[in-house]
Amino acid sequence: MLILLFTLLVEKPDSTLSEPVVVDSFYLTCQKTGLLEQYEDEWFTIDKFHHFSYSFGATALIFHVYHCQLNNPTPGAQMLSISTTALFGIGKEVYDKFCKKTLFSYKDLTFDVLGITTAVLLFAH
C-alpha cells in the first residue's frame, strides 16, 4: 500500500522542458504551458508490471490481514480486498487523468484486474 501511495506522489515533469521526458515508460512531450502533446501507452512496460504487482500485493495483504489475522469469513475478506484494491487502481487512473494530465489507461486497469484475480486465485481458497 505504501508503494502504491508513493507512486501517486511522484512529481510531474518540469513544464519548461521542450524535449521528451520519460516517466514510468510514458513518453511525454511537454510544452512551456505544460500541456500534453504525445502519450504512448504500450501493453508491456514496467508500468504495467507495477500495476500488476501492486494490485496483487495489496489484494493478498488485505485478504491476509482481514481473514487470517482478524478471523473474518473468506467471502467478506475477498470482497474487501478486491473492492479496496480496485478502488485504488481506479483512483490512480483518475489521478493520472486530472493531476498528471496523462490519459486514463484501460491497459493499466487490465493489469490491475489481472493482479487482483491472481491474488484471489492463489490466496483465497
C-alpha positions in Angstrom: 0.0 0.0 0.0 2.8 2.4 0.9 4.4 1.8 -2.5 1.2 2.5 -4.3 0.7 5.7 -2.3 4.3 6.7 -3.1 3.7 6.3 -6.8 0.8 8.6 -6.5 3.0 11.3 -5.1 5.6 11.3 -7.9 6.3 14.8 -9.2 5.0 15.9 -12.6 7.7 16.5 -15.3 9.1 20.0 -15.4 6.7 22.0 -17.7 9.5 24.1 -19.1 11.0 21.2 -21.0 10.6 21.0 -24.7 12.1 17.6 -25.2 10.5 14.2 -24.4 10.6 13.2 -20.7 10.4 9.5 -19.6 8.2 8.9 -16.6 7.5 5.2 -15.9 7.6 4.3 -19.5 5.3 7.1 -20.6 6.7 9.3 -23.2 5.6 12.8 -22.7 6.3 15.8 -24.7 5.7 18.9 -22.7 5.4 22.5 -23.9 6.0 25.6 -21.8 2.3 25.5 -21.0 2.6 22.0 -19.5 0.1 20.6 -21.9 0.4 17.0 -23.1 1.4 16.7 -26.8 2.1 13.0 -27.1 1.3 9.9 -25.0 2.3 6.4 -25.7 0.6 3.6 -23.7 2.0 0.2 -24.7 0.8 -3.1 -23.4 4.1 -4.5 -21.9 6.1 -1.8 -20.0 7.5 -1.6 -16.5 4.4 0.5 -15.6 2.1 -2.5 -16.4 4.3 -4.7 -14.2 3.9 -2.2 -11.4 0.1 -2.2 -11.8 0.0 -6.0 -11.7 2.4 -6.4 -8.8 0.9 -3.6 -6.6 -2.6 -4.9 -7.2 -1.5 -8.5 -6.5 0.3 -7.4 -3.3 -2.4 -5.1 -2.0 -5.1 -7.8 -2.6 -3.1 -10.5 -0.9 -2.2 -8.3 2.1 -5.7 -7.0 2.7 -7.1 -10.5 2.4 -4.5 -12.0 4.8 -5.0 -9.3 7.4 -8.8 -9.4 7.3 -9.2 -13.1 7.1 -6.2 -14.7 8.8 -5.2 -12.1 11.4 -8.7 -10.8 12.3 -10.5 -14.2 11.7 -13.2 -12.9 9.4 -15.0 -15.2 6.9 -13.5 -15.8 3.5 -16.3 -14.1 1.3 -16.1 -10.9 3.3 -12.3 -10.8 3.1 -12.4 -11.4 -0.6 -14.9 -8.7 -1.2 -13.0 -6.2 0.9 -9.6 -6.9 -0.7 -11.0 -6.9 -4.2 -13.0 -3.7 -3.8 -10.3 -1.8 -1.9 -7.6 -2.6 -4.5 -9.9 -1.9 -7.4 -10.8 1.4 -5.9 -7.1 2.3 -5.6 -6.5 1.3 -9.2 -9.4 3.4 -10.5 -8.3 6.3 -8.2 -4.8 6.1 -9.7 -6.1 6.4 -13.2 -8.3 9.3 -12.3 -5.3 11.0 -10.7 -3.3 10.4 -13.9 -6.1 11.9 -16.0 -6.7 15.1 -13.9 -3.5 15.7 -12.0 -0.7 14.4 -14.2 -2.6 15.3 -17.3 -2.0 12.0 -19.0 -4.6 9.6 -20.3 -7.0 7.3 -18.3 -5.4 4.0 -19.2 -7.6 1.0 -19.7 -4.5 -1.1 -20.2 -3.3 -0.2 -16.7 -6.7 -1.2 -15.3 -6.4 -4.5 -17.2 -3.2 -5.3 -15.4 -4.8 -4.2 -12.1 -7.6 -6.7 -12.7 -5.0 -9.4 -13.6 -3.2 -8.8 -10.3 -6.3 -8.9 -8.3 -7.5 -12.1 -10.0 -4.2 -13.8 -9.5 -4.1 -13.0 -5.8 -7.7 -14.2 -5.3 -7.0 -17.4 -7.1 -3.8 -18.1 -5.1 -4.8 -17.0 -1.6 -8.5 -17.1 -1.2 -9.3 -20.7 -1.1 
